[in-house]
Amino acid sequence: MNADKIDTSKVYTLFEEIKELVKQRNNK
């Protein structure tokens, strides 16, 4: 098990979700 890999994936996923939220806000 590589904990660093899992953490990086979680952070990357959160980052992508936040980018989408910001995009939606800017479009309104």
Secondary structure, 3 states (H helix, E strand, C coil): CCHHHHHHHHHHHHHHHHHHHHHHHHHC
